[in-house]
Amino acid sequence: MVNNNSRKVITEFVFAGFDNVERPLAVGVVMLILYILTMVANTVNICFIVMDKRLHQPMYIFICHLAIVDMLYCTSSYPTMIGILLIGYKTISYKPCIVQMFAFQYSGSMEMFAIAVMAFDRFVAISIPLRYSSLLTNLRCVLITILLWLVVASVLSMLLASIESLPVCYSTVKYTFCDYASIIRASCADPEPYFNDASILTTCLIFGTFSFICLSYIKIFIVISRMTSNTDKKKAIHTCLSHIIVITCYYVPTFTRIVLTRVGVVLTLEERNGLMVGPIIVPSLVNPFIYCFRTKEIRNKLFKIFSKVEPVVKRKQ
């Protein structure tokens, strides 16, 4: 074990995750466009909800919360990767790397909880609709989201404390941004105990939230199956469909990565980076469009805006 003075020698990391990319500029431009679209779409969603008092309801508070989490999730990693690909800026100092790692793990964990709490919202709305407004008030929804942020922060702070004092032995990391694995690989310590601890925590978070979501939807589908009116059934299914698409977009690539890793499939560096990068941007980009086009109130608001713009354009012509 090297003493902590090694960190004074190695003060920054060099990312090598994109060294074998054939067209870094083209990939960087695509990632930049996707990142801008993600940020703009989520910002528009948030603005619609905040500015329209009719949308100040529990469901929209949770949609707004998911949009904030999506923006943080992308921002914790994508600007670094875009900088590497477009301008070749491959270095990052130790402390900013630690901050980026924490922000990435934090927002990734919050993504799961944000989706899970939306499942709870749908469960209450469909299973006990008469008590929905009394159980889920706007204040309670805000308190729930704040509590989730605090709980996740306290849990991940233990993960941060476990690696913050590790001595650093390697300045080059075969990763595209700072996450937990990249920092552990760069340290002088045996990575296995740290990866085992991280795997236990990750498994608990992923399968815990996914189990909660599944139990919520099992109950929801039981309630829907007992409905006598086909109209009520269609309305309930339509209410859940947007959220089910969100769940699929996040958990399918996440479980794919876990399964491939656990069954011992040997992945190339490019394949590993692809499985890492895709699940970050895809849900964050898809989520706002799902809620824009599938949520009646937001969709109507968009139509009104564009219907006003069209006559103005025609008058100018």
Secondary structure, DSSP 4 states (H G I P E B T S, - for coil): ---TTHHHH--EEEE-TTTT-S-HHHHHHHHHHHHHHHHHHHHHHHHHHHH-GGG-SHHHHHHHHHHHHHHHHHHTTHHHHHHHHHH---EEEHHHHHHHHHHHHHHHHHHHHHHHHHHHHHHHHHHSGGGHHHHS-HHHHHHHHHHHHHHHHHHHHHHHHHHHTPPB--SEESSSS--HHHHHHHBSS-HHHHHHHHHHHHHHHHHHHHHHHHHHHHHHHHHHHT---HHHHHHHHHHHHHHHHHHHHHHHHHHHHHHHHHTTPPPPHHHHHHHHHHHHHHHHHHHHHHHHHHSHHHHHHHHHHHHHHHHHHHHH-
